[in-house]
Amino acid sequence: MKKDKMMKAGMRFKSAVCSAEGVVVRAAEGEGELTCGGTAVTLADQQPVDATPLTVAQDGGALLAKRYVDTDSGLEVLCSKAGFGLFAFAGRQLTLKQAKALPASD
């Protein structure tokens, strides 16, 4: 996604190098470029840039229905379609968001 486009919650995007798609759950505080597989993502309704498709998953790839976060910027994305690429923001790989532990019911 180009830097001149403001990222906001609810924005849908897709990868140019694999089948991964996602939705921004929480916008980033600060500037940076959202990528997947090392290539900038595009808005879901736009034609992706020409790029060499990934043929092998990067460290497991993007997983369907999983949330990924960048703790430095606060960016959170939800993967709506799985793919080979990994999401990154401002050069930092997004990490899989861990579920919060429920309180014990002793």
Gaussian input, Z-matrix of N, CA and C with variables (Angstrom, degrees):
# hf/3-21g

backbone

0 1
 N
 C     1     B1
 C     2     B2     1     A1
 N     3     B3     2     A2     1     D1
 C     4     B4     3     A3     2     D2
 C     5     B5     4     A4     3     D3
 N     6     B6     5     A5     4     D4
 C     7     B7     6     A6     5     D5
 C     8     B8     7     A7     6     D6
 N     9     B9     8     A8     7     D7
 C    10    B10     9     A9     8     D8
 C    11    B11    10    A10     9     D9
 N    12    B12    11    A11    10    D10
 C    13    B13    12    A12    11    D11
 C    14    B14    13    A13    12    D12
 N    15    B15    14    A14    13    D13
 C    16    B16    15    A15    14    D14
 C    17    B17    16    A16    15    D15
 N    18    B18    17    A17    16    D16
 C    19    B19    18    A18    17    D17
 C    20    B20    19    A19    18    D18
 N    21    B21    20    A20    19    D19
 C    22    B22    21    A21    20    D20
 C    23    B23    22    A22    21    D21
 N    24    B24    23    A23    22    D22
 C    25    B25    24    A24    23    D23
 C    26    B26    25    A25    24    D24
 N    27    B27    26    A26    25    D25
 C    28    B28    27    A27    26    D26
 C    29    B29    28    A28    27    D27
 N    30    B30    29    A29    28    D28
 C    31    B31    30    A30    29    D29
 C    32    B32    31    A31    30    D30
 N    33    B33    32    A32    31    D31
 C    34    B34    33    A33    32    D32
 C    35    B35    34    A34    33    D33
 N    36    B36    35    A35    34    D34
 C    37    B37    36    A36    35    D35
 C    38    B38    37    A37    36    D36
 N    39    B39    38    A38    37    D37
 C    40    B40    39    A39    38    D38
 C    41    B41    40    A40    39    D39
 N    42    B42    41    A41    40    D40
 C    43    B43    42    A42    41    D41
 C    44    B44    43    A43    42    D42
 N    45    B45    44    A44    43    D43
 C    46    B46    45    A45    44    D44
 C    47    B47    46    A46    45    D45
 N    48    B48    47    A47    46    D46
 C    49    B49    48    A48    47    D47
 C    50    B50    49    A49    48    D48
 N    51    B51    50    A50    49    D49
 C    52    B52    51    A51    50    D50
 C    53    B53    52    A52    51    D51
 N    54    B54    53    A53    52    D52
 C    55    B55    54    A54    53    D53
 C    56    B56    55    A55    54    D54
 N    57    B57    56    A56    55    D55
 C    58    B58    57    A57    56    D56
 C    59    B59    58    A58    57    D57
 N    60    B60    59    A59    58    D58
 C    61    B61    60    A60    59    D59
 C    62    B62    61    A61    60    D60
 N    63    B63    62    A62    61    D61
 C    64    B64    63    A63    62    D62
 C    65    B65    64    A64    63    D63
 N    66    B66    65    A65    64    D64
 C    67    B67    66    A66    65    D65
 C    68    B68    67    A67    66    D66
 N    69    B69    68    A68    67    D67
 C    70    B70    69    A69    68    D68
 C    71    B71    70    A70    69    D69
 N    72    B72    71    A71    70    D70
 C    73    B73    72    A72    71    D71
 C    74    B74    73    A73    72    D72
 N    75    B75    74    A74    73    D73
 C    76    B76    75    A75    74    D74
 C    77    B77    76    A76    75    D75
 N    78    B78    77    A77    76    D76
 C    79    B79    78    A78    77    D77
 C    80    B80    79    A79    78    D78
 N    81    B81    80    A80    79    D79
 C    82    B82    81    A81    80    D80
 C    83    B83    82    A82    81    D81
 N    84    B84    83    A83    82    D82
 C    85    B85    84    A84    83    D83
 C    86    B86    85    A85    84    D84
 N    87    B87    86    A86    85    D85
 C    88    B88    87    A87    86    D86
 C    89    B89    88    A88    87    D87
 N    90    B90    89    A89    88    D88
 C    91    B91    90    A90    89    D89
 C    92    B92    91    A91    90    D90
 N    93    B93    92    A92    91    D91
 C    94    B94    93    A93    92    D92
 C    95    B95    94    A94    93    D93
 N    96    B96    95    A95    94    D94
 C    97    B97    96    A96    95    D95
 C    98    B98    97    A97    96    D96
 N    99    B99    98    A98    97    D97
 C   100   B100    99    A99    98    D98
 C   101   B101   100   A100    99    D99
 N   102   B102   101   A101   100   D100
 C   103   B103   102   A102   101   D101
 C   104   B104   103   A103   102   D102
 N   105   B105   104   A104   103   D103
 C   106   B106   105   A105   104   D104
 C   107   B107   106   A106   105   D105
 N   108   B108   107   A107   106   D106
 C   109   B109   108   A108   107   D107
 C   110   B110   109   A109   108   D108
 N   111   B111   110   A110   109   D109
 C   112   B112   111   A111   110   D110
 C   113   B113   112   A112   111   D111
 N   114   B114   113   A113   112   D112
 C   115   B115   114   A114   113   D113
 C   116   B116   115   A115   114   D114
 N   117   B117   116   A116   115   D115
 C   118   B118   117   A117   116   D116
 C   119   B119   118   A118   117   D117
 N   120   B120   119   A119   118   D118
 C   121   B121   120   A120   119   D119
 C   122   B122   121   A121   120   D120
 N   123   B123   122   A122   121   D121
 C   124   B124   123   A123   122   D122
 C   125   B125   124   A124   123   D123
 N   126   B126   125   A125   124   D124
 C   127   B127   126   A126   125   D125
 C   128   B128   127   A127   126   D126
 N   129   B129   128   A128   127   D127
 C   130   B130   129   A129   128   D128
 C   131   B131   130   A130   129   D129
 N   132   B132   131   A131   130   D130
 C   133   B133   132   A132   131   D131
 C   134   B134   133   A133   132   D132
 N   135   B135   134   A134   133   D133
 C   136   B136   135   A135   134   D134
 C   137   B137   136   A136   135   D135
 N   138   B138   137   A137   136   D136
 C   139   B139   138   A138   137   D137
 C   140   B140   139   A139   138   D138
 N   141   B141   140   A140   139   D139
 C   142   B142   141   A141   140   D140
 C   143   B143   142   A142   141   D141
 N   144   B144   143   A143   142   D142
 C   145   B145   144   A144   143   D143
 C   146   B146   145   A145   144   D144
 N   147   B147   146   A146   145   D145
 C   148   B148   147   A147   146   D146
 C   149   B149   148   A148   147   D147
 N   150   B150   149   A149   148   D148
 C   151   B151   150   A150   149   D149
 C   152   B152   151   A151   150   D150
 N   153   B153   152   A152   151   D151
 C   154   B154   153   A153   152   D152
 C   155   B155   154   A154   153   D153
 N   156   B156   155   A155   154   D154
 C   157   B157   156   A156   155   D155
 C   158   B158   157   A157   156   D156
 N   159   B159   158   A158   157   D157
 C   160   B160   159   A159   158   D158
 C   161   B161   160   A160   159   D159
 N   162   B162   161   A161   160   D160
 C   163   B163   162   A162   161   D161
 C   164   B164   163   A163   162   D162
 N   165   B165   164   A164   163   D163
 C   166   B166   165   A165   164   D164
 C   167   B167   166   A166   165   D165
 N   168   B168   167   A167   166   D166
 C   169   B169   168   A168   167   D167
 C   170   B170   169   A169   168   D168
 N   171   B171   170   A170   169   D169
 C   172   B172   171   A171   170   D170
 C   173   B173   172   A172   171   D171
 N   174   B174   173   A173   172   D172
 C   175   B175   174   A174   173   D173
 C   176   B176   175   A175   174   D174
 N   177   B177   176   A176   175   D175
 C   178   B178   177   A177   176   D176
 C   179   B179   178   A178   177   D177
 N   180   B180   179   A179   178   D178
 C   181   B181   180   A180   179   D179
 C   182   B182   181   A181   180   D180
 N   183   B183   182   A182   181   D181
 C   184   B184   183   A183   182   D182
 C   185   B185   184   A184   183   D183
 N   186   B186   185   A185   184   D184
 C   187   B187   186   A186   185   D185
 C   188   B188   187   A187   186   D186
 N   189   B189   188   A188   187   D187
 C   190   B190   189   A189   188   D188
 C   191   B191   190   A190   189   D189
 N   192   B192   191   A191   190   D190
 C   193   B193   192   A192   191   D191
 C   194   B194   193   A193   192   D192
 N   195   B195   194   A194   193   D193
 C   196   B196   195   A195   194   D194
 C   197   B197   196   A196   195   D195
 N   198   B198   197   A197   196   D196
 C   199   B199   198   A198   197   D197
 C   200   B200   199   A199   198   D198
 N   201   B201   200   A200   199   D199
 C   202   B202   201   A201   200   D200
 C   203   B203   202   A202   201   D201
 N   204   B204   203   A203   202   D202
 C   205   B205   204   A204   203   D203
 C   206   B206   205   A205   204   D204
 N   207   B207   206   A206   205   D205
 C   208   B208   207   A207   206   D206
 C   209   B209   208   A208   207   D207
 N   210   B210   209   A209   208   D208
 C   211   B211   210   A210   209   D209
 C   212   B212   211   A211   210   D210
 N   213   B213   212   A212   211   D211
 C   214   B214   213   A213   212   D212
 C   215   B215   214   A214   213   D213
 N   216   B216   215   A215   214   D214
 C   217   B217   216   A216   215   D215
 C   218   B218   217   A217   216   D216
 N   219   B219   218   A218   217   D217
 C   220   B220   219   A219   218   D218
 C   221   B221   220   A220   219   D219
 N   222   B222   221   A221   220   D220
 C   223   B223   222   A222   221   D221
 C   224   B224   223   A223   222   D222
 N   225   B225   224   A224   223   D223
 C   226   B226   225   A225   224   D224
 C   227   B227   226   A226   225   D225
 N   228   B228   227   A227   226   D226
 C   229   B229   228   A228   227   D227
 C   230   B230   229   A229   228   D228
 N   231   B231   230   A230   229   D229
 C   232   B232   231   A231   230   D230
 C   233   B233   232   A232   231   D231
 N   234   B234   233   A233   232   D232
 C   235   B235   234   A234   233   D233
 C   236   B236   235   A235   234   D234
 N   237   B237   236   A236   235   D235
 C   238   B238   237   A237   236   D236
 C   239   B239   238   A238   237   D237
 N   240   B240   239   A239   238   D238
 C   241   B241   240   A240   239   D239
 C   242   B242   241   A241   240   D240
 N   243   B243   242   A242   241   D241
 C   244   B244   243   A243   242   D242
 C   245   B245   244   A244   243   D243
 N   246   B246   245   A245   244   D244
 C   247   B247   246   A246   245   D245
 C   248   B248   247   A247   246   D246
 N   249   B249   248   A248   247   D247
 C   250   B250   249   A249   248   D248
 C   251   B251   250   A250   249   D249
 N   252   B252   251   A251   250   D250
 C   253   B253   252   A252   251   D251
 C   254   B254   253   A253   252   D252
 N   255   B255   254   A254   253   D253
 C   256   B256   255   A255   254   D254
 C   257   B257   256   A256   255   D255
 N   258   B258   257   A257   256   D256
 C   259   B259   258   A258   257   D257
 C   260   B260   259   A259   258   D258
 N   261   B261   260   A260   259   D259
 C   262   B262   261   A261   260   D260
 C   263   B263   262   A262   261   D261
 N   264   B264   263   A263   262   D262
 C   265   B265   264   A264   263   D263
 C   266   B266   265   A265   264   D264
 N   267   B267   266   A266   265   D265
 C   268   B268   267   A267   266   D266
 C   269   B269   268   A268   267   D267
 N   270   B270   269   A269   268   D268
 C   271   B271   270   A270   269   D269
 C   272   B272   271   A271   270   D270
 N   273   B273   272   A272   271   D271
 C   274   B274   273   A273   272   D272
 C   275   B275   274   A274   273   D273
 N   276   B276   275   A275   274   D274
 C   277   B277   276   A276   275   D275
 C   278   B278   277   A277   276   D276
 N   279   B279   278   A278   277   D277
 C   280   B280   279   A279   278   D278
 C   281   B281   280   A280   279   D279
 N   282   B282   281   A281   280   D280
 C   283   B283   282   A282   281   D281
 C   284   B284   283   A283   282   D282
 N   285   B285   284   A284   283   D283
 C   286   B286   285   A285   284   D284
 C   287   B287   286   A286   285   D285
 N   288   B288   287   A287   286   D286
 C   289   B289   288   A288   287   D287
 C   290   B290   289   A289   288   D288
 N   291   B291   290   A290   289   D289
 C   292   B292   291   A291   290   D290
 C   293   B293   292   A292   291   D291
 N   294   B294   293   A293   292   D292
 C   295   B295   294   A294   293   D293
 C   296   B296   295   A295   294   D294
 N   297   B297   296   A296   295   D295
 C   298   B298   297   A297   296   D296
 C   299   B299   298   A298   297   D297
 N   300   B300   299   A299   298   D298
 C   301   B301   300   A300   299   D299
 C   302   B302   301   A301   300   D300
 N   303   B303   302   A302   301   D301
 C   304   B304   303   A303   302   D302
 C   305   B305   304   A304   303   D303
 N   306   B306   305   A305   304   D304
 C   307   B307   306   A306   305   D305
 C   308   B308   307   A307   306   D306
 N   309   B309   308   A308   307   D307
 C   310   B310   309   A309   308   D308
 C   311   B311   310   A310   309   D309
 N   312   B312   311   A311   310   D310
 C   313   B313   312   A312   311   D311
 C   314   B314   313   A313   312   D312
 N   315   B315   314   A314   313   D313
 C   316   B316   315   A315   314   D314
 C   317   B317   316   A316   315   D315

   B1=1.4365
   B2=1.5149
   B3=1.3050
   B4=1.4618
   B5=1.5127
   B6=1.3158
   B7=1.4518
   B8=1.5228
   B9=1.3520
   B10=1.4559
   B11=1.5280
   B12=1.3198
   B13=1.4578
   B14=1.5149
   B15=1.3138
   B16=1.4579
   B17=1.5218
   B18=1.2908
   B19=1.4433
   B20=1.5252
   B21=1.3409
   B22=1.4525
   B23=1.5241
   B24=1.3108
   B25=1.4631
   B26=1.5249
   B27=1.3326
   B28=1.4558
   B29=1.5131
   B30=1.3241
   B31=1.4558
   B32=1.5300
   B33=1.3258
   B34=1.4649
   B35=1.5247
   B36=1.3412
   B37=1.4588
   B38=1.5231
   B39=1.3470
   B40=1.4638
   B41=1.5125
   B42=1.3203
   B43=1.4559
   B44=1.5210
   B45=1.3258
   B46=1.4662
   B47=1.5188
   B48=1.3549
   B49=1.4593
   B50=1.5261
   B51=1.3328
   B52=1.4676
   B53=1.5255
   B54=1.2966
   B55=1.4640
   B56=1.5263
   B57=1.3205
   B58=1.4693
   B59=1.5240
   B60=1.3311
   B61=1.4537
   B62=1.5156
   B63=1.3138
   B64=1.4543
   B65=1.5087
   B66=1.3303
   B67=1.4581
   B68=1.5230
   B69=1.3227
   B70=1.4567
   B71=1.5280
   B72=1.3302
   B73=1.4567
   B74=1.5208
   B75=1.3253
   B76=1.4696
   B77=1.5231
   B78=1.3200
   B79=1.4620
   B80=1.5212
   B81=1.3155
   B82=1.4648
   B83=1.5163
   B84=1.3216
   B85=1.4568
   B86=1.5179
   B87=1.2800
   B88=1.4542
   B89=1.5146
   B90=1.3138
   B91=1.4523
   B92=1.5159
   B93=1.3138
   B94=1.4482
   B95=1.5106
   B96=1.3082
   B97=1.4511
   B98=1.5253
   B99=1.3228
   B100=1.4543
   B101=1.5188
   B102=1.3268
   B103=1.4595
   B104=1.5169
   B105=1.3088
   B106=1.4625
   B107=1.5231
   B108=1.3168
   B109=1.4521
   B110=1.5149
   B111=1.3337
   B112=1.4531
   B113=1.5162
   B114=1.3356
   B115=1.4608
   B116=1.5199
   B117=1.3198
   B118=1.4661
   B119=1.5267
   B120=1.3330
   B121=1.4626
   B122=1.5246
   B123=1.3428
   B124=1.4554
   B125=1.5203
   B126=1.3103
   B127=1.4525
   B128=1.5214
   B129=1.3142
   B130=1.4606
   B131=1.5301
   B132=1.3315
   B133=1.4668
   B134=1.5271
   B135=1.3323
   B136=1.4623
   B137=1.5215
   B138=1.3086
   B139=1.4588
   B140=1.5250
   B141=1.3578
   B142=1.4657
   B143=1.5268
   B144=1.3232
   B145=1.4596
   B146=1.5265
   B147=1.3265
   B148=1.4600
   B149=1.5169
   B150=1.3214
   B151=1.4566
   B152=1.5218
   B153=1.3167
   B154=1.4604
   B155=1.5257
   B156=1.3308
   B157=1.4686
   B158=1.5258
   B159=1.3219
   B160=1.4620
   B161=1.5232
   B162=1.3260
   B163=1.4606
   B164=1.5210
   B165=1.3269
   B166=1.4594
   B167=1.5279
   B168=1.3241
   B169=1.4592
   B170=1.5222
   B171=1.3246
   B172=1.4547
   B173=1.5239
   B174=1.3025
   B175=1.4674
   B176=1.5306
   B177=1.3172
   B178=1.4627
   B179=1.5116
   B180=1.3180
   B181=1.4592
   B182=1.5137
   B183=1.3333
   B184=1.4632
   B185=1.5209
   B186=1.3067
   B187=1.4609
   B188=1.5242
   B189=1.3112
   B190=1.4541
   B191=1.5226
   B192=1.3255
   B193=1.4681
   B194=1.5292
   B195=1.3113
   B196=1.4644
   B197=1.5220
   B198=1.3246
   B199=1.4571
   B200=1.5238
   B201=1.3194
   B202=1.4582
   B203=1.5207
   B204=1.3292
   B205=1.4587
   B206=1.5292
   B207=1.3392
   B208=1.4570
   B209=1.5198
   B210=1.3232
   B211=1.4625
   B212=1.5286
   B213=1.3304
   B214=1.4626
   B215=1.5294
   B216=1.3405
   B217=1.4664
   B218=1.5228
   B219=1.3216
   B220=1.4582
   B221=1.5163
   B222=1.3333
   B223=1.4631
   B224=1.5208
   B225=1.3290
   B226=1.4554
   B227=1.5202
   B228=1.3334
   B229=1.4612
   B230=1.5242
   B231=1.3204
   B232=1.4652
   B233=1.5154
   B234=1.3176
   B235=1.4614
   B236=1.5296
   B237=1.3303
   B238=1.4552
   B239=1.5285
   B240=1.3192
   B241=1.4630
   B242=1.5263
   B243=1.3203
   B244=1.4689
   B245=1.5279
   B246=1.3339
   B247=1.4526
   B248=1.5189
   B249=1.3284
   B250=1.4622
   B251=1.5197
   B252=1.3288
   B253=1.4575
   B254=1.5142
   B255=1.3238
   B256=1.4622
   B257=1.5227
   B258=1.3231
   B259=1.4558
   B260=1.5289
   B261=1.3260
   B262=1.4618
   B263=1.5215
   B264=1.3361
   B265=1.4613
   B266=1.5172
   B267=1.3138
   B268=1.4678
   B269=1.5310
   B270=1.3317
   B271=1.4611
   B272=1.5182
   B273=1.3392
   B274=1.4651
   B275=1.5304
   B276=1.3073
   B277=1.4643
   B278=1.5320
   B279=1.3256
   B280=1.4614
   B281=1.5213
   B282=1.3221
   B283=1.4636
   B284=1.5152
   B285=1.3076
   B286=1.4524
   B287=1.5163
   B288=1.3281
   B289=1.4648
   B290=1.5213
   B291=1.3099
   B292=1.4551
   B293=1.5213
   B294=1.3241
   B295=1.4598
   B296=1.5252
   B297=1.3235
   B298=1.4609
   B299=1.5158
   B300=1.3107
   B301=1.4630
   B302=1.5317
   B303=1.3089
   B304=1.4544
   B305=1.5192
   B306=1.3264
   B307=1.4596
   B308=1.5368
   B309=1.3071
   B310=1.4697
   B311=1.5225
   B312=1.3159
   B313=1.4682
   B314=1.5174
   B315=1.3153
   B316=1.4732
   B317=1.5038
   A1=107.26
   A2=116.91
   A3=120.40
   A4=111.27
   A5=114.84
   A6=120.97
   A7=112.53
   A8=117.92
   A9=119.14
   A10=112.21
   A11=118.31
   A12=122.37
   A13=108.48
   A14=117.15
   A15=120.76
   A16=109.14
   A17=116.31
   A18=121.60
   A19=107.99
   A20=116.51
   A21=119.55
   A22=109.75
   A23=116.01
   A24=121.65
   A25=109.60
   A26=115.50
   A27=121.84
   A28=114.40
   A29=117.88
   A30=121.96
   A31=109.80
   A32=116.75
   A33=121.94
   A34=109.40
   A35=115.55
   A36=120.45
   A37=110.35
   A38=115.38
   A39=121.10
   A40=109.87
   A41=113.92
   A42=121.62
   A43=110.74
   A44=116.00
   A45=121.58
   A46=111.71
   A47=118.18
   A48=120.61
   A49=114.31
   A50=117.43
   A51=120.79
   A52=108.85
   A53=116.94
   A54=121.22
   A55=113.78
   A56=118.91
   A57=122.05
   A58=111.98
   A59=114.56
   A60=122.73
   A61=107.80
   A62=116.58
   A63=119.22
   A64=113.11
   A65=113.94
   A66=123.04
   A67=107.72
   A68=116.78
   A69=120.90
   A70=108.10
   A71=116.88
   A72=122.32
   A73=110.06
   A74=116.21
   A75=122.26
   A76=107.04
   A77=115.73
   A78=120.89
   A79=111.41
   A80=115.28
   A81=121.88
   A82=110.51
   A83=115.26
   A84=121.10
   A85=106.11
   A86=116.55
   A87=121.46
   A88=110.48
   A89=114.80
   A90=120.52
   A91=111.36
   A92=114.86
   A93=121.91
   A94=109.45
   A95=115.59
   A96=120.78
   A97=109.59
   A98=116.28
   A99=122.42
   A100=108.09
   A101=115.89
   A102=121.00
   A103=110.84
   A104=114.91
   A105=122.45
   A106=106.53
   A107=116.37
   A108=120.10
   A109=113.44
   A110=117.09
   A111=121.31
   A112=115.23
   A113=117.61
   A114=122.23
   A115=109.52
   A116=117.25
   A117=121.79
   A118=111.03
   A119=115.64
   A120=120.49
   A121=108.85
   A122=116.41
   A123=121.82
   A124=109.16
   A125=115.91
   A126=120.00
   A127=108.66
   A128=116.98
   A129=122.03
   A130=113.15
   A131=117.77
   A132=120.12
   A133=113.40
   A134=117.59
   A135=121.57
   A136=111.11
   A137=115.95
   A138=122.65
   A139=108.26
   A140=118.26
   A141=119.52
   A142=111.69
   A143=115.55
   A144=121.09
   A145=109.44
   A146=116.12
   A147=119.95
   A148=108.76
   A149=116.21
   A150=121.35
   A151=108.59
   A152=115.86
   A153=120.79
   A154=109.38
   A155=117.50
   A156=120.18
   A157=112.27
   A158=115.48
   A159=120.99
   A160=108.37
   A161=116.58
   A162=120.33
   A163=112.02
   A164=116.21
   A165=122.08
   A166=107.60
   A167=116.15
   A168=120.65
   A169=110.91
   A170=116.41
   A171=122.54
   A172=107.94
   A173=117.93
   A174=122.43
   A175=112.22
   A176=117.66
   A177=122.14
   A178=114.08
   A179=118.00
   A180=121.44
   A181=113.19
   A182=115.39
   A183=122.52
   A184=108.47
   A185=116.82
   A186=122.43
   A187=111.32
   A188=116.17
   A189=123.26
   A190=111.67
   A191=116.36
   A192=124.96
   A193=114.15
   A194=117.39
   A195=121.26
   A196=108.86
   A197=115.47
   A198=121.37
   A199=109.22
   A200=114.68
   A201=121.79
   A202=108.44
   A203=116.82
   A204=121.51
   A205=111.92
   A206=113.53
   A207=122.14
   A208=105.05
   A209=116.80
   A210=120.59
   A211=112.66
   A212=118.69
   A213=121.17
   A214=112.37
   A215=117.12
   A216=120.67
   A217=113.42
   A218=117.56
   A219=120.92
   A220=113.39
   A221=117.99
   A222=121.42
   A223=110.44
   A224=115.85
   A225=121.42
   A226=107.75
   A227=116.25
   A228=120.69
   A229=109.64
   A230=114.80
   A231=122.56
   A232=107.65
   A233=116.91
   A234=121.45
   A235=108.28
   A236=116.89
   A237=121.43
   A238=112.63
   A239=117.10
   A240=122.30
   A241=107.13
   A242=116.16
   A243=121.43
   A244=111.46
   A245=114.91
   A246=120.41
   A247=111.41
   A248=116.14
   A249=122.43
   A250=113.26
   A251=118.06
   A252=121.51
   A253=113.71
   A254=115.08
   A255=122.32
   A256=108.79
   A257=116.79
   A258=121.73
   A259=109.79
   A260=115.35
   A261=121.32
   A262=108.03
   A263=115.46
   A264=121.27
   A265=107.60
   A266=116.25
   A267=122.97
   A268=111.22
   A269=116.45
   A270=121.43
   A271=114.80
   A272=118.08
   A273=121.79
   A274=109.05
   A275=116.08
   A276=120.58
   A277=109.62
   A278=116.33
   A279=120.10
   A280=108.70
   A281=115.97
   A282=120.73
   A283=109.78
   A284=115.08
   A285=121.87
   A286=108.80
   A287=116.79
   A288=120.93
   A289=108.63
   A290=115.74
   A291=121.48
   A292=110.26
   A293=115.78
   A294=121.02
   A295=109.42
   A296=116.07
   A297=120.06
   A298=109.26
   A299=115.03
   A300=120.34
   A301=109.96
   A302=115.98
   A303=120.65
   A304=109.83
   A305=117.40
   A306=118.58
   A307=111.25
   A308=115.03
   A309=119.94
   A310=109.61
   A311=117.15
   A312=121.12
   A313=109.46
   A314=115.18
   A315=120.55
   A316=111.56
   D1=128.28
   D2=-176.02
   D3=-63.49
   D4=149.17
   D5=-177.43
   D6=-64.19
   D7=-25.79
   D8=-178.01
   D9=-78.35
   D10=-10.41
   D11=176.43
   D12=-88.25
   D13=126.85
   D14=177.94
   D15=-75.96
   D16=127.10
   D17=177.87
   D18=-84.43
   D19=132.62
   D20=178.25
   D21=-141.67
   D22=159.30
   D23=-178.97
   D24=-58.05
   D25=138.10
   D26=-179.72
   D27=93.40
   D28=-9.96
   D29=-179.06
   D30=-69.86
   D31=127.50
   D32=179.03
   D33=-97.05
   D34=141.83
   D35=-178.99
   D36=-141.55
   D37=165.73
   D38=176.74
   D39=-141.27
   D40=156.45
   D41=-179.26
   D42=-83.24
   D43=151.12
   D44=175.82
   D45=-92.40
   D46=-12.43
   D47=-173.59
   D48=-115.02
   D49=-5.47
   D50=178.53
   D51=-157.69
   D52=-173.25
   D53=-176.44
   D54=-84.99
   D55=1.65
   D56=-176.15
   D57=-63.28
   D58=139.29
   D59=174.28
   D60=-138.51
   D61=158.40
   D62=-179.10
   D63=-159.01
   D64=176.03
   D65=179.03
   D66=-132.24
   D67=135.40
   D68=175.99
   D69=-75.64
   D70=119.51
   D71=178.57
   D72=-89.50
   D73=-42.04
   D74=178.29
   D75=-136.88
   D76=125.68
   D77=-178.31
   D78=-69.83
   D79=153.82
   D80=178.73
   D81=-75.52
   D82=144.43
   D83=171.95
   D84=-96.48
   D85=104.62
   D86=-175.94
   D87=119.45
   D88=175.25
   D89=-176.86
   D90=-99.08
   D91=153.13
   D92=177.65
   D93=168.70
   D94=171.26
   D95=-179.28
   D96=-112.51
   D97=130.95
   D98=176.48
   D99=-85.28
   D100=126.22
   D101=-179.25
   D102=-127.18
   D103=163.35
   D104=172.20
   D105=-140.29
   D106=123.89
   D107=-177.72
   D108=65.41
   D109=23.98
   D110=178.25
   D111=86.52
   D112=1.20
   D113=-179.29
   D114=-122.77
   D115=140.67
   D116=-178.92
   D117=-56.51
   D118=138.67
   D119=175.63
   D120=-81.77
   D121=163.24
   D122=176.81
   D123=-122.75
   D124=161.64
   D125=175.31
   D126=-60.50
   D127=148.51
   D128=-173.83
   D129=-59.63
   D130=-30.12
   D131=-177.85
   D132=-92.77
   D133=6.78
   D134=179.83
   D135=-109.57
   D136=158.30
   D137=176.82
   D138=-75.02
   D139=126.88
   D140=179.21
   D141=-67.97
   D142=158.16
   D143=177.25
   D144=-67.90
   D145=156.29
   D146=176.39
   D147=-71.38
   D148=126.11
   D149=179.49
   D150=-152.41
   D151=155.97
   D152=178.03
   D153=-73.32
   D154=121.58
   D155=-178.83
   D156=-65.20
   D157=146.09
   D158=175.05
   D159=-74.96
   D160=139.68
   D161=178.02
   D162=-109.90
   D163=-13.46
   D164=179.53
   D165=-130.79
   D166=139.38
   D167=179.95
   D168=-66.40
   D169=138.42
   D170=175.98
   D171=-85.38
   D172=109.38
   D173=175.37
   D174=46.88
   D175=43.81
   D176=178.37
   D177=96.00
   D178=-19.31
   D179=178.49
   D180=73.36
   D181=-172.89
   D182=178.53
   D183=-84.19
   D184=130.78
   D185=-175.79
   D186=-102.37
   D187=136.55
   D188=-178.95
   D189=-58.19
   D190=135.99
   D191=175.30
   D192=65.08
   D193=19.35
   D194=176.75
   D195=-104.40
   D196=147.71
   D197=177.53
   D198=-99.75
   D199=138.45
   D200=179.37
   D201=-121.75
   D202=140.24
   D203=-175.80
   D204=-130.32
   D205=153.91
   D206=169.79
   D207=-118.39
   D208=106.46
   D209=-174.26
   D210=-65.52
   D211=-27.33
   D212=-179.21
   D213=-68.77
   D214=-39.26
   D215=-176.32
   D216=-104.60
   D217=-15.44
   D218=-176.87
   D219=86.16
   D220=0.84
   D221=-179.88
   D222=-62.94
   D223=136.28
   D224=175.64
   D225=-136.67
   D226=128.57
   D227=178.30
   D228=-126.27
   D229=149.76
   D230=176.63
   D231=-110.23
   D232=126.12
   D233=179.45
   D234=-78.39
   D235=116.98
   D236=-178.92
   D237=-99.79
   D238=-11.09
   D239=175.37
   D240=-152.10
   D241=125.12
   D242=-176.20
   D243=-67.03
   D244=155.78
   D245=178.44
   D246=-161.20
   D247=174.74
   D248=-178.31
   D249=-76.31
   D250=-27.27
   D251=-173.85
   D252=-82.81
   D253=161.63
   D254=175.10
   D255=-107.15
   D256=142.59
   D257=178.33
   D258=-79.07
   D259=143.65
   D260=176.62
   D261=-145.74
   D262=154.33
   D263=177.40
   D264=-135.65
   D265=128.69
   D266=179.64
   D267=53.20
   D268=37.10
   D269=177.85
   D270=83.06
   D271=-2.39
   D272=-179.83
   D273=-104.54
   D274=128.87
   D275=178.86
   D276=-67.91
   D277=133.28
   D278=176.80
   D279=-73.06
   D280=146.29
   D281=-179.09
   D282=-107.05
   D283=152.41
   D284=178.39
   D285=-66.25
   D286=127.67
   D287=-179.00
   D288=-75.29
   D289=130.53
   D290=-179.58
   D291=-87.80
   D292=142.59
   D293=177.57
   D294=-68.69
   D295=145.33
   D296=176.81
   D297=-75.76
   D298=140.12
   D299=179.40
   D300=-70.49
   D301=135.75
   D302=176.48
   D303=-79.68
   D304=150.59
   D305=178.31
   D306=-67.10
   D307=149.06
   D308=179.29
   D309=-66.96
   D310=145.93
   D311=-179.91
   D312=-117.88
   D313=61.47
   D314=-178.11
   D315=-76.23

